[in-house]
Amino acid sequence: MATAIVVDDTAADRRLLETLLKHAGFTVTVCGDGQTALELITREPPDLIVADLITPGIDGYDLARAVRGNPKIATTPIILQTAHYLEEDVRRLAAQIGVKHVIIKPFEPQAFLDLVAAAKPGAPALDAAAVAGAGTMFHAEHLRLVSAKLHEKVREVEVARGELEATADRYRLLFRSHPEPMWVFNRESLRFVEVNDTAIRRYGYSREEFLAMTIDSIYQPQAVPALLSSLKELADLDQPTSGVHRIKDGSLIEVQISTRDIGHGSRFVMAQDVTEKKRYQQQLQQAQRMESLGQLAGGIAHDFNNLLGVIINFSWFVKANLTAEVESGNGERLRPVLKDIERIERAAESAARLTHQLLAFARVDVVQPKPMDINVVVAEMVPMLRRTIGEHIDLSAGPTADLWPVMIDSGQLGQVITNLAVNSRDAMPKGGKLTIDVSNVDVDLAYAAARATLKPGRYVRLRVSDTGSGMDKQTLEHVFEPFFTTKPRGEGTGLGLATVYGIVTQAGGNIDVYSEPGVGTRVSVLLPATDESFVAEQAAPPVELARASETVLVVEDSDDLREIVDRILSGQGYHVMVAANGPAAIEMASDYAGHIDLLLTDVIMPQMQGNELAPRLVASRPDLRVLYMSGFAQPAFGAAYAPDLAMLDKPFNEPTLLARVRQTLDVRP
């Protein structure tokens, strides 16, 4: 097999030529300098020589002259390659030393292979006299071409240096203006070598202060040994790690550190400040946890409301019968039983209040928001609050001029204020000061961004502050969770702040708690302002409960509650039709030829919800009145209700049911 030797000081060019020659069937030897190549050629003459014009040791011209001057290898084909721009001069000078084949880089592979095929042994040897005679002129031409080549290389170097400097400027600008803190430090001395502008702003040190410091200055003392140990194992730092840095004012920030070795004993570091990010993650996790707890609490309260409805109403039935017996004079022995029944009623009513608190926390309680003036609500509640919190606590509450109205259910707003005041009272058993203040607040984007559920806009801030015992950080993390309480067992339900959280969140607001042990607590509630005007509530006229004659279609999936409603309404004179679900009610109404005055339907039911059933029946009976009953209507209707939407809250008793049915029937269509 034919042999070839490639002489080129550029590795990429050597690999290319070697590949092409192997493709042409040659066994190839490669060499990086001319002197070594000449020794190999003399020792083991090849069938083809491919040499670069400019190589270390001796260049391509001198290599070719040496080959042509040696009778043993003088006829070996030689191909010279060059990137020289003086192509004609190169070819002319090559011809003077017996080299016919010259190729200019870059070249097409096929052009090189064609040249290889054309190169054949038989070039004439140069005798010593010819070499000597051409020496002076050849060297002059050789030097001229080499000088031109060097000039070309110098220009290339200058261009490359300019590009390198431009690149360095760009990287320097990127480094200085990068939004994350960055620096370079020396691994031996640990001294800062360079630092960017973001690091200067975030850490509080000037550039001069940074460059006079060592990297351990921004770590807590207890973290320095681990830092020094990790620096000894360079690989340990090649993966992003979490850490805590201390800035100039002494506060700590959490950082995500990315670092790489950049040579010359230096190390590059980017320290992404993740303090706010982690706080947002904690807020999101807290919100998700509260959402899950709310769904659980809402589901429990819904089922519990139905059970309480049964307890309350059957207690009412028993109480009515016992009362009639006692008042007749024949049942004096039943009076203790009557008192027991009244205790059952009171316990059931207390349980009903708890379920409403759970529903408020879950943000699914039945609410009817309207424009409210918090000044008016606070002023009306102050006398009651003074009696509730006791004379040992100094209550301060004053109005604020030009306060914006807020959109919230009036009962829920009172519950928020009461719960917060009672919590403050319990934190001050030996007395203290309770302050309630309100103000208008414009929430900007920066403030809202730090609170996961808050949007920029106009708000009214309600603050309740006390000088009580305060809470530590661990307690603050759980204050909004239902049934969490710091009070002794049996002295609190743990639903106070949970209820407030649900009410405020349902109203589109936000709540923050700031507290320090031994100093006190301040709860700040932000409620969205509204452009609607506040209208004072008018007292509802009393409802006359005369004997009734209307027809009522009752739809309720609970067997016990259907029986209770049927019993109460029938006892009042109503003609009652009952159905266990929506499809059954539609069929019953379709088969009934008479007039149906009222549809009394549960909201959450299997097969068909109440708010789906009502429009279908009203479509066929346009004068049909509708009264919904539910303690868990939010999934069907949303958090707010239209003013004309008639709703009966569960659990209810006989007087409430009769009054609400009468009110709904008496409203003019």
Secondary structure as UniProt FT lines:
FT   STRAND          3..7
FT   HELIX           11..23
FT   TURN            24..25
FT   STRAND          27..31
FT   HELIX           34..43
FT   STRAND          48..52
FT   HELIX           60..68
FT   TURN            71..75
FT   STRAND          78..82
FT   HELIX           87..96
FT   TURN            97..98
FT   STRAND          101..104
FT   HELIX           109..118
FT   HELIX           128..177
FT   STRAND          182..186
FT   TURN            187..189
FT   STRAND          191..195
FT   HELIX           197..203
FT   HELIX           207..211
FT   HELIX           215..218
FT   HELIX           221..223
FT   HELIX           224..232
FT   HELIX           234..237
FT   STRAND          241..246
FT   TURN            248..249
FT   STRAND          252..263
FT   TURN            264..265
FT   STRAND          266..273
FT   HELIX           275..327
FT   TURN            328..329
FT   HELIX           332..334
FT   HELIX           335..361
FT   TURN            362..363
FT   STRAND          370..372
FT   HELIX           374..389
FT   TURN            391..392
FT   STRAND          393..397
FT   TURN            401..402
FT   STRAND          406..408
FT   HELIX           410..426
FT   TURN            429..430
FT   STRAND          432..443
FT   HELIX           445..449
FT   TURN            452..453
FT   STRAND          457..466
FT   HELIX           473..476
FT   TURN            477..480
FT   TURN            482..483
FT   TURN            489..490
FT   HELIX           496..506
FT   TURN            507..508
FT   STRAND          510..516
FT   TURN            517..519
FT   STRAND          520..529
FT   STRAND          551..555
FT   HELIX           559..571
FT   TURN            572..573
FT   STRAND          575..579
FT   HELIX           582..591
FT   STRAND          598..602
FT   HELIX           610..620
FT   TURN            622..623
FT   STRAND          625..630
FT   HELIX           634..637
FT   TURN            643..644
FT   STRAND          647..649
FT   HELIX           654..666
//
